[in-house]
Amino acid sequence: MRKVLLAILLVASLLIFAGEITITAWTVGPDNPSFYRFDNLKAAAERLNKMFEDAGVDIRIKVEGFFDTTDWSEFKQRVLFGFQSKQKFDILCSGHDDLGAWARAGYLAQLDDLVKRYWDETYYDIIPSLWDSVKYKGKIYAIPQDTEARPFYINKIVLKKLGWSDEEIEALPEKIAKGEFTLEDFVSIAEEAVKKGYVSWGLYHRPKKGIDYFQIFTSFGADFYDEDSAKFVFNKEKMYKVYDFFYKITNVWKITPKSMIGTPWGSVHKDVTSGKVLAWMGGTWNWAEWKRDYGKTEEELEKMFLVAPFPKSRYGGRPNTLSHPVVYMIPAHSKYKELAFLLITLATAPELNMKHDVQSGHLPIRWQETVLPEYKKDFIMMEGTKILPYSGFIPNDADFDLFNTIIFEGIQWAESGKTPDKVIELVSSRLKNQLKDKVIIVEK
């Protein structure tokens, strides 16, 4: 078996070390059900140790580290400090959008040669589009760990109260995907549902900074990055419509609470799963989260929610979802880069990835996963895969977090009552001042 031979060659490269080697992995949820991001590495170590034992090699691998469930911000601060102080960790699991800044700073090992080494055993089978999410300036700095979609969850029970037939409800995802049902159509239904008292609110979105909001930009046709020039784009005319939407959902249509931003995550999910909200801009992983942490059964969720792309607006956008692959990276200062990569490779086995996907509500990264029995039995995985063709990624640009921070401040201003024209000027001014020639401001 070629993998055994590769493992033996790897041991030789470790200066004939005998005994136990500890590989430290820092992994993140932050959602609780994603614990296989850490546990699969431990399973990979067990498999590698069995290879060593069968080959008569006197070496064993132990995986230590942690699975972080605080939040992205705290985790990334911890990682950055770990890089700067060269703390011992050999594998890092985080969002793909982090690798641009960390690669530019020299914190990450480049992986192209290692990917080629294990291409025939594992990496040929990765869904091709995912490779775009792990590159910086054309070079590979990470390996996909999972992917997901961000469905538009609409409460079917509320639609039935509004008079929709079962046939109309089942046809809605396809109508959204074809652009025949728009965001404006949804707003009208949400207003009606709130007015009639069927729900407290028509639409919930994430309560803090993140990338989910970029779905709405795409819905309005507002491009936010130019790949050729590697610059961010802020189109005032199109972003006016975006900020006008955020302004109106809280101040005019009143289908979203003004306190949405800052609401605790637990309160958000309780409201969504208890039927107090018509629609939720969420993720496929929420399905597992709702069953694990909020007491919902599979049957209850399938009865309550339909799964669709986020609707296009009537202003030239497109139906869409956003994928944010979580990836494995290797710190440049790791002493055991090749061994860490071998563990990542073994942890990328289809059956191990499928355990993570089923447990956490994420989607396959390998084609072989889609033929496993578990895939065909999992509702949210099947439905989430259907909307992947409408998916996009945020750019792996080192300045994305700064761009995102400024854009998000504009959303906060709009929802709190600042008019869209004022928001546009404030945001464009901040972008110019802080990103300078890294942003293209398109005037009206």
Wavefront OBJ file of the C-alpha trace (Angstrom):
o trace
v 0.000 0.000 0.000
v 1.505 3.263 -1.141
v 0.410 5.212 1.945
v 2.359 2.842 4.182
v 5.456 3.336 2.065
v 5.003 7.090 2.222
v 4.660 6.898 6.001
v 7.910 4.933 6.248
v 9.688 7.454 4.048
v 8.329 10.195 6.277
v 9.749 8.493 9.367
v 13.146 8.376 7.685
v 12.939 12.117 7.203
v 12.441 12.497 10.975
v 16.101 11.591 11.616
v 15.264 8.042 12.693
v 13.289 9.284 15.687
v 11.860 6.544 17.905
v 9.144 7.035 20.486
v 6.119 9.330 20.620
v 5.679 12.514 18.634
v 2.987 14.982 19.685
v 1.174 16.904 16.980
v -0.786 19.874 18.316
v -3.938 20.946 16.496
v -5.884 24.150 17.076
v -9.401 23.762 15.690
v -12.597 25.771 15.841
v -16.363 25.341 15.548
v -17.433 27.681 16.775
v -20.665 25.655 16.445
v -20.656 22.747 18.905
v -21.564 19.963 16.415
v -18.367 20.501 14.381
v -16.139 18.678 16.879
v -14.995 16.173 14.243
v -12.663 18.905 12.947
v -10.516 17.877 15.911
v -11.626 14.294 16.453
v -10.926 13.260 12.849
v -7.300 14.257 13.325
v -7.150 11.941 16.328
v -8.726 9.184 14.220
v -6.107 9.856 11.541
v -3.354 9.450 14.141
v -4.806 6.091 15.154
v -4.731 4.957 11.522
v -1.185 6.194 11.053
v -0.057 4.457 14.229
v -1.536 1.205 12.896
v 0.498 1.686 9.701
v 3.640 2.226 11.731
v 2.900 -0.863 13.807
v 2.283 -3.014 10.731
v 5.514 -1.717 9.164
v 7.475 -2.447 12.318
v 8.343 1.200 12.855
v 8.927 2.167 16.503
v 7.144 5.509 16.423
v 3.716 6.642 17.571
v 1.766 9.841 16.973
v -0.301 11.597 19.612
v -2.676 14.453 18.773
v -3.212 17.162 21.375
v -4.776 20.592 21.184
v -8.334 21.892 21.376
v -11.674 22.443 19.697
v -12.736 26.059 20.301
v -16.432 26.957 20.679
v -16.126 30.558 21.869
v -16.427 32.679 18.717
v -14.433 33.422 15.574
v -12.999 36.685 16.866
v -11.512 35.264 20.066
v -10.185 32.217 18.244
v -8.462 34.283 15.553
v -6.881 36.560 18.158
v -5.515 33.492 19.910
v -4.145 32.146 16.627
v -2.506 35.446 15.712
v -0.785 35.594 19.091
v 0.275 31.971 18.623
v 1.879 32.802 15.286
v 3.661 35.860 16.593
v 4.984 34.114 19.701
v 5.715 30.856 17.808
v 3.697 28.723 20.207
v 3.779 25.019 19.463
v 0.989 24.050 17.129
v 1.280 22.041 13.929
v -2.220 22.063 12.447
v -4.632 24.966 12.330
v -8.296 24.753 11.370
v -10.010 28.040 10.486
v -11.968 29.796 7.743
v -10.522 29.913 4.235
v -10.683 33.711 4.247
v -8.043 33.864 6.984
v -5.289 32.381 4.859
v -4.715 35.541 2.777
v -3.581 37.646 5.726
v -1.678 34.805 7.387
v 0.072 33.717 4.178
v 1.071 37.290 3.358
v 2.588 37.619 6.846
v 4.634 34.447 6.305
v 2.816 32.492 9.005
v 1.693 29.567 6.806
v 3.518 26.769 5.019
v 2.936 26.509 1.266
v 1.433 23.117 0.431
v 1.577 22.698 -3.363
v 4.329 20.061 -3.353
v 2.665 18.041 -0.601
v -0.673 18.139 -2.397
v 1.029 16.746 -5.509
v 2.627 13.990 -3.433
v -0.754 12.726 -2.212
v -2.801 13.687 -5.259
v -3.450 10.153 -6.521
v -4.513 8.842 -3.099
v -6.730 11.681 -1.931
v -6.677 15.107 -3.496
v -7.784 14.210 -7.027
v -11.205 13.625 -5.501
v -11.706 17.069 -3.933
v -14.585 18.975 -5.565
v -12.619 21.184 -8.001
v -14.186 24.547 -7.173
v -12.968 24.234 -3.568
v -9.337 24.601 -4.613
v -10.022 28.257 -5.429
v -10.870 28.837 -1.782
v -7.492 27.627 -0.478
v -5.141 29.644 -2.676
v -3.342 32.927 -2.166
v -1.587 34.457 -5.169
v -2.017 31.172 -7.004
v -0.363 28.993 -4.348
v -2.051 26.451 -2.048
v -1.892 27.242 1.658
v -4.679 25.027 3.008
v -6.700 21.855 2.513
v -10.530 21.972 2.527
v -12.004 20.475 5.683
v -15.658 21.053 4.860
v -17.938 23.305 2.926
v -21.497 24.486 3.410
v -24.254 26.514 1.931
v -26.253 29.304 3.468
v -29.883 28.459 2.738
v -32.811 30.787 3.008
v -34.948 28.904 5.534
v -38.642 29.758 5.138
v -41.246 28.547 7.642
v -43.698 26.347 5.719
v -46.174 26.268 8.601
v -46.568 30.048 8.382
v -46.980 29.904 4.599
v -49.841 27.440 5.077
v -51.493 29.830 7.527
v -51.227 32.484 4.832
v -53.170 30.251 2.471
v -50.401 28.612 0.466
v -51.091 25.106 -0.834
v -48.613 22.262 -0.366
v -47.881 22.379 -4.096
v -47.126 26.114 -3.996
v -44.849 25.672 -0.996
v -42.903 22.796 -2.549
v -42.489 24.762 -5.782
v -41.096 27.853 -4.038
v -37.382 26.869 -3.882
v -37.331 26.261 -7.617
v -39.112 29.562 -8.276
v -36.511 31.354 -6.151
v -33.691 29.560 -7.981
v -35.106 30.656 -11.336
v -35.538 34.247 -10.177
v -39.329 34.037 -10.488
v -39.814 34.825 -6.795
v -37.838 37.894 -5.714
v -36.738 39.490 -2.475
v -39.485 42.075 -2.909
v -42.048 39.255 -3.184
v -40.746 37.861 0.082
v -40.972 41.238 1.833
v -44.669 41.503 0.936
v -45.343 38.072 2.409
v -43.303 38.860 5.522
v -45.236 42.084 6.115
v -48.500 40.186 5.806
v -47.388 37.439 8.199
v -46.363 40.005 10.829
v -49.521 42.079 10.366
v -51.734 39.023 10.838
v -49.829 37.969 13.944
v -48.616 34.653 12.562
v -45.027 35.595 13.413
v -43.322 38.216 15.511
v -40.815 39.002 12.778
v -40.484 38.367 9.078
v -36.714 38.083 8.676
v -33.758 37.352 10.926
v -30.143 37.670 9.869
v -26.914 37.037 11.787
v -26.568 39.313 14.852
v -22.911 40.255 14.398
v -20.255 40.878 11.784
v -19.730 38.045 9.365
v -19.898 37.182 5.710
v -23.551 36.174 5.394
v -24.552 39.732 4.498
v -22.672 39.459 1.197
v -25.518 37.271 -0.071
v -27.692 40.372 -0.051
v -25.055 42.292 -2.011
v -25.144 39.561 -4.671
v -28.921 39.630 -4.611
v -28.761 43.281 -5.655
v -25.981 42.737 -8.197
v -23.379 44.592 -6.127
v -19.962 43.074 -6.910
v -17.495 43.659 -4.099
v -14.157 42.408 -5.483
v -12.247 42.657 -8.743
v -10.019 39.591 -9.163
v -7.937 41.035 -11.995
v -6.812 44.087 -10.039
v -7.053 42.390 -6.600
v -9.057 45.366 -5.344
v -12.318 45.739 -3.480
v -15.234 47.407 -5.224
v -17.817 49.762 -3.730
v -20.474 50.683 -6.270
v -22.421 53.555 -4.736
v -25.534 53.105 -6.866
v -25.871 49.384 -6.167
v -24.821 49.618 -2.537
v -27.399 52.346 -2.024
v -30.043 49.718 -2.807
v -28.394 47.312 -0.371
v -28.318 49.794 2.490
v -31.820 50.934 1.591
v -32.944 47.329 2.092
v -31.339 47.147 5.536
v -32.827 50.533 6.440
v -36.332 49.482 5.406
v -36.459 46.050 7.043
v -36.123 47.697 10.464
v -37.493 51.210 9.959
v -40.172 50.979 7.258
v -41.378 47.427 6.702
v -40.470 46.510 10.307
v -39.976 42.840 9.552
v -36.627 42.747 11.406
v -36.073 44.106 14.934
v -33.830 47.152 15.322
v -32.039 45.181 18.018
v -31.177 42.364 15.598
v -27.488 43.230 15.612
v -26.296 42.432 19.118
v -28.981 39.844 19.904
v -27.444 36.746 21.546
v -27.118 33.762 19.222
v -29.141 31.605 21.580
v -32.088 33.980 21.404
v -31.896 34.066 17.612
v -32.060 30.288 17.269
v -34.801 29.930 19.874
v -36.970 32.414 17.981
v -36.320 30.743 14.618
v -36.972 27.186 15.827
v -40.034 28.147 17.866
v -41.765 29.606 14.803
v -41.582 33.272 15.777
v -39.822 34.198 12.534
v -40.899 33.640 8.926
v -37.417 33.329 7.405
v -33.839 32.924 8.573
v -30.637 33.623 6.641
v -28.724 30.721 8.088
v -26.410 27.858 7.269
v -26.717 24.137 6.637
v -24.891 23.558 9.932
v -27.809 25.148 11.797
v -29.838 22.013 11.097
v -27.551 19.899 13.271
v -27.255 22.714 15.801
v -31.041 22.921 16.165
v -31.281 19.191 16.826
v -28.319 19.072 19.178
v -28.801 22.283 21.166
v -32.434 23.354 20.710
v -34.351 20.107 21.114
v -35.751 19.824 17.602
v -36.230 16.495 15.869
v -35.489 15.771 12.225
v -39.215 15.359 11.566
v -40.051 18.709 13.173
v -37.447 20.541 11.130
v -38.476 18.971 7.832
v -42.085 19.866 8.578
v -41.203 23.458 9.468
v -38.623 24.612 6.930
v -38.091 24.684 3.216
v -34.541 25.229 1.964
v -33.815 27.620 -0.904
v -31.186 29.974 -2.301
v -31.425 33.579 -1.149
v -33.765 35.388 -3.588
v -32.564 37.876 -6.145
v -33.890 41.409 -6.002
v -35.632 42.959 -8.954
v -32.597 45.181 -9.579
v -30.384 42.856 -11.602
v -28.849 40.528 -9.033
v -29.120 36.755 -8.892
v -30.337 34.021 -6.549
v -27.365 32.902 -4.498
v -25.816 31.260 -1.512
v -22.406 31.722 0.047
v -19.947 28.975 0.894
v -17.312 29.476 3.542
v -15.082 26.399 3.535
v -13.278 25.707 6.767
v -9.752 24.522 6.019
v -6.687 22.911 7.562
v -3.455 24.945 7.495
v 0.079 24.271 8.730
v 2.069 26.968 10.555
v 5.368 27.833 8.875
v 7.146 27.411 12.223
v 5.896 23.847 12.792
v 8.677 21.331 13.358
v 6.634 18.515 11.813
v 5.122 19.954 8.630
v 5.177 16.733 6.591
v 3.812 14.638 9.440
v 1.070 17.188 10.077
v 0.160 17.123 6.397
v 0.009 13.318 6.401
v -2.451 13.479 9.311
v -4.567 16.005 7.419
v -4.511 13.716 4.383
v -5.661 10.727 6.401
v -8.326 12.839 8.123
v -9.677 13.705 4.664
v -10.890 10.132 4.154
v -14.484 10.101 2.794
v -15.924 8.127 5.703
v -14.345 10.460 8.285
v -15.529 13.573 6.469
v -19.014 12.085 6.239
v -19.117 11.671 10.032
v -18.418 15.388 10.332
v -20.944 16.315 7.635
v -23.776 14.317 9.182
v -22.999 15.476 12.720
v -22.575 19.165 11.919
v -24.803 19.824 8.910
v -21.961 20.548 6.486
v -21.573 19.408 2.901
v -19.133 17.034 1.164
v -15.713 18.143 -0.029
v -15.049 14.913 -1.953
v -17.044 13.238 -4.698
v -16.670 9.865 -2.986
v -18.748 11.153 -0.093
v -21.799 11.552 -2.322
v -22.023 7.788 -2.943
v -21.975 6.861 0.749
v -25.302 5.657 2.211
v -25.265 8.364 4.896
v -25.309 11.089 2.235
v -28.456 9.779 0.582
v -30.243 9.550 3.925
v -29.463 13.087 5.130
v -32.113 15.667 4.233
v -30.159 18.869 4.830
v -27.080 17.494 3.073
v -29.091 16.598 -0.026
v -30.986 19.899 -0.013
v -27.858 21.915 0.707
v -26.004 20.269 -2.171
v -28.817 21.330 -4.516
v -28.074 25.004 -3.892
v -24.278 24.731 -4.191
v -24.427 25.715 -7.904
v -25.588 29.155 -6.711
v -22.617 29.493 -4.375
v -19.852 32.062 -4.222
v -16.820 32.677 -1.979
v -15.488 35.773 -0.314
v -11.985 36.753 -1.485
v -8.824 35.442 0.171
v -7.527 38.959 0.467
v -5.470 40.032 3.452
v -7.515 43.244 3.743
v -10.923 41.589 3.612
v -11.556 41.898 7.343
v -11.027 45.662 7.220
v -13.319 45.980 4.197
v -15.921 43.805 5.904
v -15.720 45.793 9.144
v -16.452 49.074 7.361
v -19.255 47.558 5.285
v -20.812 46.085 8.428
v -20.727 49.419 10.223
v -22.846 50.726 7.369
v -25.384 47.959 7.965
v -25.549 48.878 11.641
v -26.057 52.547 10.779
v -28.814 51.772 8.290
v -30.733 49.468 10.611
v -30.486 51.938 13.469
v -32.152 54.618 11.322
v -29.447 56.486 9.409
v -30.686 57.129 5.870
v -29.039 55.225 2.989
v -27.600 58.344 1.331
v -25.772 59.258 4.568
v -24.602 55.676 5.031
v -23.189 55.571 1.499
v -21.125 58.689 2.018
v -19.849 57.603 5.428
v -18.899 54.125 4.220
v -17.240 55.302 0.991
v -15.260 57.912 2.926
v -14.029 55.344 5.435
v -13.111 52.912 2.665
v -11.073 55.585 0.867
v -9.290 56.634 4.040
v -8.440 53.154 5.282
v -8.053 51.039 2.138
v -6.770 53.803 -0.128
v -5.814 52.338 -3.526
v -7.032 48.879 -2.501
v -10.643 49.890 -3.157
v -12.387 51.070 -6.311
v -15.199 53.525 -5.553
v -17.733 53.526 -8.380
v -19.699 56.766 -8.313
v -23.383 56.929 -9.190
l 1 2 3 4 5 6 7 8 9 10 11 12 13 14 15 16 17 18 19 20 21 22 23 24 25 26 27 28 29 30 31 32 33 34 35 36 37 38 39 40 41 42 43 44 45 46 47 48 49 50 51 52 53 54 55 56 57 58 59 60 61 62 63 64 65 66 67 68 69 70 71 72 73 74 75 76 77 78 79 80 81 82 83 84 85 86 87 88 89 90 91 92 93 94 95 96 97 98 99 100 101 102 103 104 105 106 107 108 109 110 111 112 113 114 115 116 117 118 119 120 121 122 123 124 125 126 127 128 129 130 131 132 133 134 135 136 137 138 139 140 141 142 143 144 145 146 147 148 149 150 151 152 153 154 155 156 157 158 159 160 161 162 163 164 165 166 167 168 169 170 171 172 173 174 175 176 177 178 179 180 181 182 183 184 185 186 187 188 189 190 191 192 193 194 195 196 197 198 199 200 201 202 203 204 205 206 207 208 209 210 211 212 213 214 215 216 217 218 219 220 221 222 223 224 225 226 227 228 229 230 231 232 233 234 235 236 237 238 239 240 241 242 243 244 245 246 247 248 249 250 251 252 253 254 255 256 257 258 259 260 261 262 263 264 265 266 267 268 269 270 271 272 273 274 275 276 277 278 279 280 281 282 283 284 285 286 287 288 289 290 291 292 293 294 295 296 297 298 299 300 301 302 303 304 305 306 307 308 309 310 311 312 313 314 315 316 317 318 319 320 321 322 323 324 325 326 327 328 329 330 331 332 333 334 335 336 337 338 339 340 341 342 343 344 345 346 347 348 349 350 351 352 353 354 355 356 357 358 359 360 361 362 363 364 365 366 367 368 369 370 371 372 373 374 375 376 377 378 379 380 381 382 383 384 385 386 387 388 389 390 391 392 393 394 395 396 397 398 399 400 401 402 403 404 405 406 407 408 409 410 411 412 413 414 415 416 417 418 419 420 421 422 423 424 425 426 427 428 429 430 431 432 433 434 435 436 437 438 439 440 441 442 443 444
